[in-house]
Amino acid sequence: MSEKVEKVGIKRESGYLYFIDKQGDVSRTSMARGGKRIGKPLKVKKIGLKKEKGHLYFVDKDGDISRSVMSRGGKTKFKKAKK
């Protein structure tokens, strides 16, 4: 499950991808359609969020910043050889 980190209240527009950039601010960029990208990312709101390791930060459906724990397990790519 995810937990809310900060209430921002961003109103989303269709056709844009919202994300948390490296500086901890909310940015948006136009979605790629058919391999075309238009323009550079635009900062929507400056927050300066400090990210913790092992968590995935995202903008949720309410327009707030949430985080969830990353799962870092999975199948092993190669089986170990038996001796």
C-alpha positions in Angstrom: 0.0 0.0 0.0 1.0 3.6 -0.3 1.1 6.5 2.1 0.6 10.2 1.4 3.8 12.2 1.9 2.7 15.7 1.1 -0.6 17.3 0.1 -0.1 19.3 -3.1 -3.5 19.3 -4.8 -2.4 19.4 -8.4 -5.1 19.6 -11.1 -4.1 17.2 -13.8 -4.5 17.9 -17.5 -4.9 15.1 -20.0 -2.0 14.3 -22.3 0.7 15.0 -19.7 2.8 12.7 -17.5 3.3 14.0 -14.0 6.3 12.8 -12.0 8.7 13.8 -9.1 12.0 15.0 -10.5 15.5 14.7 -9.1 15.2 17.9 -7.1 12.0 16.6 -5.4 9.6 18.9 -7.3 6.5 18.0 -9.3 7.1 18.2 -13.1 5.2 17.3 -16.2 6.0 16.4 -19.7 3.8 15.7 -22.8 3.2 12.0 -23.3 5.0 10.5 -26.3 2.6 9.5 -29.1 4.1 7.6 -32.0 7.7 8.2 -30.8 7.3 12.0 -30.8 8.1 14.1 -27.7 7.3 17.7 -27.6 9.4 20.0 -25.4 11.2 19.7 -22.1 9.7 18.9 -18.7 8.0 21.8 -17.0 8.0 22.3 -13.2 4.5 22.5 -11.9 5.2 23.0 -8.2 8.4 23.5 -6.2 8.4 21.3 -3.1 12.0 20.2 -2.5 11.0 16.7 -1.2 13.8 14.6 0.3 13.5 11.0 -1.0 14.3 7.9 1.0 16.1 4.9 -0.5 13.9 2.0 -1.3 10.7 3.9 -1.9 8.9 4.9 -5.1 7.4 8.4 -5.2 4.5 9.4 -7.4 1.7 11.8 -7.9 -1.5 10.0 -6.9 -5.1 10.5 -8.3 -5.8 13.3 -5.8 -2.8 15.3 -7.0 -0.8 14.7 -3.9 2.6 13.0 -3.5 2.6 9.4 -2.2 5.1 6.7 -1.8 5.2 3.0 -1.7 7.9 0.5 -0.8 9.8 -0.9 -3.8 9.9 -4.6 -4.2 13.4 -5.6 -5.1 13.1 -9.4 -5.3 12.2 -11.6 -8.2 13.5 -14.6 -10.0 17.2 -15.2 -10.3 18.4 -14.9 -13.9 20.8 -17.8 -13.8 20.7 -21.0 -11.8 23.8 -21.9 -10.1 25.7 -24.9 -11.5 25.7 -28.0 -9.4 29.1 -29.4 -8.4 
